């Protein structure tokens, strides 16, 4: 039995293709491993097959009533929710299934023989799912899983905003286990997440920061961006990952008020990274204020070759270097 069919899947950001014309099928009982370096698209692929992101081309088709669970390390837990609220939300779809089943029971009153057989088959399938997922033992299962993962010691009525990163992951894992999905895509980090997440501000634009932004985000750092034009590839990846940014209109130059916001983000960061992007008159203001930042400063070594300001960028780099140490890098900087 085929559980998942993927056909001719293609996706990318700008001119960077993450994967192209991917096709495969997953049969019941099979296991698939997805291997790749950080920032090469594993999370993007997972988000596409679980329906969180629409691919540029291709189709993803799951078998009927098959559910896929995904432990998303960057999932947002709403302020005001308790651990118990999050765990109980694992059963929301079961309440929806029960409501659908009850509607089918109502339809049986006027159904002909063929329709009755179809409704009986559908309701039997739903009832089997409800039983399999412990629908009638919800409170007991929540406490059982909470106890097994040590959440009872934290307190099931504790607000999720008070949790540490490790406790938050436990809550997400407990919710996933309670959902009992037929498929569980598990993302295994090929590098350990940052032991001490940093606040990192990236100066980028066009598509020069896509890979860098994704890798820093996946490593668990707190990333911010500025100044980017609306609709650019760097802006799109920030929208997708919900990364704070200073955003201006498409093809608009950086104004003084935009750079003021950018400088504020730079001052709050532990590290500022200038990505491999071209500089012209429209965005050279992005370099203002770098000599005043308290954190470390990294610049891509190719910046000097992408100066379209008749030497203004080179002069700014010299001014910055006189007051602030610059670390130049050629690939993703080791921070």
N, C-alpha and C positions, 0 to 999 in steps of 0.2 A: 504494500500500500504506500503510495506516494503522499507524504505529509506536506512537503514544500516543493514548489516548482519555481525556479528562477530562470528567466529566459532573456538573453541579450541585454544584460544590465550594463549600463554605461553611466558614469557620473564623474564630475570634476568641478573645480573652481577656476573659472577663467580658462586659460590655456594649459592648466595643469590637470591632466587626466589622472584620477585616482585609480579607476579600473575601467576596463573597456570590453564590451561584448562578453560578459560573464554569463554562463549558463550552467546549471546543475540541478539535480533533484535530490531530496532527502527522503529516504525510505524509513518506515517505522523500524526502530531498533538500531539505526545507524548513528555513528558519531562522526562529526567533522571538526577538524582543527583548522583555525585561521591564524597564520603566522606572518608577522611582518614587523618592521621597526616602528618605533614611536613616530606618530605623525604621518604614517603612510596610508591611513584610511580604514583601519579596522573598526573604529568606533562609528565612522560614517557608514560603513557597510552594515554593521549591526543595526543602526538606526533606520536604514532603508528597509531591511527585511522585517523589522518589527513595526513598520508603518509610521515611524516618527519623522521620516524624511522622504520626499518624493524624488526618485531618480530622474536624471536627464532623459534617459531612454531605457526601455525594457519593462518587464512585468515581474511582479512577485505575487504568487498565488498560494495561499494556504488551503489545506483540506478543510471541509466544512466542520465547524465546531471544534477545531484545533486551536488552542491558545498557546501563545509563546510568552514566556516571562523573561525579563531582562534586568539584571542587577546593574542599574545605571548609577555609577559612582557620583555623577553630577546632578542627580535628580533633586528637585527642590521640595523641601518639606515646609508646608505652609505654617507661618507663625500662628500661634494660638491652638494648634493641634497638639494633642497629647500622643504619647507612644501608643496608647490603646486606640485612639482615633485612627492612627495610621494603619494599625494592624486590622482593625475592623473594616477599613476601606478595601481590604483584599477580597471581601465577599460581596462587594457592590454588584458585580456582574451576576452573581447568583440570585440576588433579589430580582434583578431584571429578567433572568431566566424563569424564575418562579411566576412572575407577573405574566410573561409570555405564555407559559404553560396553562395558567388559569384562564387566559383569553381563549386558548384552544379548547378547553373544556366547555366554555360557553358556546363556541362554534359548533360543538358536537350535537347540540340540541336540534339544529336544522340541517345537518350534513347528510348527503347521500352516502351510499355504501362505499364508493371509491374515496370520497373525501374523508369519511369516517376512518377508513384504514390508514390513510395518510396521517391524520391527526393522532391516531393511536400510536403510530410509529414514532412521530415527533415527540409526543408527550412521554413516551417510554424512554426515549433517548435523553430528554431533559431530566426526567426523574433519576435516571442512572447517573447523570452528571452531578445532580444535587447530592445524591447519596455518596458518590465518590469523593466529593469535595467537603464532606462533613457539614453540610448546610444546617442540619438540625442540632449541631453541637458546636456552634460558633464560639460562644463564650468559653467553653471548656478548651477548645483548640487554641484560642488566643492565649489563654493563661499557660497552657502546656508548652507552646512554642516559646513564649516569653520567658518561661522558667528555664527551658533548655539552653537558651542563648544568653542567660544572665540578665535579662531585661527587668525581671521582677525586682532584682536587687537595686537597679537604677530607679525603679518606680514607674509603673505603667501609666500613671496619671501625670507624669512629668512633661512639661512643655518641650517640644522638639528643638526649640531654639537654644535650650540650655545644654544640648548634647555636644560631646566632642566628636571629631571626625570618625573615630573608631566606633563609638556608640551609635552614631548616625548610620554607618554601614551595617551594623548589627540589626537595626530597625528595618532597613530596606531588605536585608536578607530574610528576616522573619516574615515580613509581608509577602515576599516572593514564595517562601515555603508554604505559607497558608493558602496562597492562590492555587497551588498544585498544578502548574501549567504542564501541558503535554510535552512542550519543548522549552528547554532553558538554555538560551545562548549565554555562555559565561565568558566574560572578557578577562583574560589573564594578562596582566601587565608584563611586557618584556623587560621593563626596567622598573625598579622600585619607585613608588610615588615619593615625592620630596618629603624627607623626614621633617623639615621645618619649612612649610610653604612660604614663599616670598611674595611681596607685592611688586609686580613687574609691570612697568609701563612701556609699551612698544610704540615707537613712531614709525608709521608705515603709510601705505597708500597703494592704489592700483591693485596689484596682486602680489606685491613683494613680501607681505607678511603672513600669508595664508599658512604655510607649513610651520613657521615659527610660532604663530599664535596657537595652532592646534596642539603642537608638542608641549608648549608651556602649560596650556590648559589641562591636557591629559596627565601631566606630571603633578597636578594638584596645586599649582601656583595661582595666586590671585592676580589675574591679568586685566589691564586696562589699555585702551588704545586711543591715539589721537595724532593728528587730526585727519579724518578720512572723509572722502566724498561719498554721499549716499549712492548706493547701487554698485560701488566698486566691489571687487572680489574680497578685499580685506573687510569691507563693511558687511558683506553677506556672511562671511564666516563668523563675524562677531554677533550678528543677528541669530545665526543658527546656534551658537554656543552661549548666547545671552551674556555677552561680555560688555561691560560698561565702556563707553567711548565718547569722544568728542566728534560729532558728525555734522557735516555741512552739506549744502546742496550739491547735486551733480555738477561737475565742471566749475564749481565756484572756488575762488581763491580763499586762502586762510586770512580771516580778518583779525584785527587786534583782540577783539573780545573772544574770538575762538581760541586764540593762542593763550589768553589769560586762563581759560578753563584747562587747556592742555598743560600749562605750567603748574597749575594747582595739583593736577594728577601726578606730574613728574615729582613734585616736592613730597608727595605722600608715599612715593614708591621707594622700595629698597634698592631696586635696580631699574635703570632706563636703558632700553635697547633701540638703537636706530637701525632699522632693517635695510635690506638691499633694495633701495628705491631711487628713482631719478629725482633730482631737485631742479625746479624751475622757479620763475618769479611767483607762481601761484602758491607754492607750498614751502618756500624757503623760511617762512616764519616759524615752521616747525622746529627749527634749530635754535630759536630764541630761548634764553633762560637756562640752557643746559649747563652753563658754567656755575649756576647757582644751586644746582640740586644737591641734596645731602647724600644721596645714594651713589652706587657705582654706575659708571657709564660705559656702555659697549656700543661700538659702531662697526658696521660692515665695511670691510676693507675696500669694497668696490665703489663706495660712494664717490671717491675722487674721480672715477671714470664716468660718473653719471651726473656731472655738473653742467647744467644748461643755463647758467646764470652769468656767463662770462667771468668766471673766477670768484664770484661772491661766496660760493660754498667753501672753496679752499681757504679763503681769508677767514671765514667764520670758524672753520676747524682749527686754524692756528690760534685764534682768539680764545677759543674754548680750551685748547690744550695748554695755554699759558696759565690758566686758572684752575683747570680741572683735569685730572688724569683720564685719558681715554684708552680703553682696551679695544683693539681692533680684532675682529674675528672673520673667518672665512666660511664657516658653516654655522650650525647652531652653537651659540656660545656656551661654554662650561661655566655655569654660575654657582 
